[in-house]
Amino acid sequence: MDIEKDKRYGWSVTALTDDTAAWLAEQPGMADITASRQTLLEVTTTSDDGSEETTTVKGGRQTSKNLSIKYICPKCGTIIRATREVNVVCGDCGVPFERA
């Protein structure tokens, strides 16, 4: 795996290397295995007798849906998020948050 540092999340950016994809392509039953989520990588391997075989390896990244609801205080601009409808009052301003 290639691992890179993200400014906000640290060492969290990963990608499947060509060597790893080639190794996965050689493993029995790889067609039914998902190495990661979305991107398809085609890996061509050459056997000792010179024949070539192309295997598709699944890998990559899939974005997730944000299921939170954003609320903003209309007076001071403070932002909060909730996973369901809420009725919240800003502790600093005393006014209800509004759904953004």
N, C-alpha and C positions, 0 to 999 in steps of 0.2 A: 504494500500500500504506500502511496505517496501521501504524506501528512504535511500540511502547511499551517502556519499560524494566522488566525483571524484577529484583527485589531480588537474586536469586542469580545470574542468568545475563546480566545487562546488557541491551543493546538487542536482545532476541531474540523478543519477542512481536509477531507480525505478523498482519494481517487484510486481506482484500481489501476495498477501498473500493467504494462504490456506483458512483463514476465509472469505476473500473477494470473493474468487472463489466459496466457498460454498454458500455464500449469493446470488451471481449472478446466481448460478445454480437453486436456489429456485424461481427466478423471472419468471413470465409468459413471454413466447416468447423469452427466452434467446437463443434459437437455432439460431435466426436470428440476434443476436446482437454480435458485435465484441468489446470486452473489450479493446483490443489492436490489435496487428497486426498479429503475426505469430504462436507462440507456442500454442499447444492445451493442455489444462489441463483437466483431467477427474476427476470429483468430484462425490463421491457416498454419497447420503443422505439416511437416514433411517427414514421412517414415523412412526407415533404412532402405527400402526398395525404391525410393524416389517418388512414391505416390503422395499426393497432397490431399489433405482433408480440411475443410473449413467448418469450424464449430462456432455457433453463436453463444456468447456468454452474456448473461444479463448483468447489468451493473449501472451505477450512476446515482442520480439524486432525484427525489420527488418532493415537490413543495407540499406543505401541509396547509390545511385550511385553518384560519384563525377563527375560533368560535366564540371569542369574547366580545362583549359589548362595551363600547367606549362611552364614557360620561365625562362632561366638562363642567366645571364651576363657571357660571356666566360672569361672576364678579372678578375672581382672581386668576382664572384660567387653569387651575389644577385639573389634571386628568387622572381618572381612575378607570379600571376595567373590571368587568364582572362576567361570569359565565351564564348569568340569567338576568331577567329584569329585576332591578332593585330600586328602592326609594331611599336615597342617601342625601344627607345634608352636609355641606362643607363645614368642618369644625372651625375654620378660621373666619369664614364670612357669614355663616348662619343661613345660607341660601341653598335650596335644593340643587343637586347636580342635574344637568340636562343631557339627554342622550344625544350624542354627536352623529 
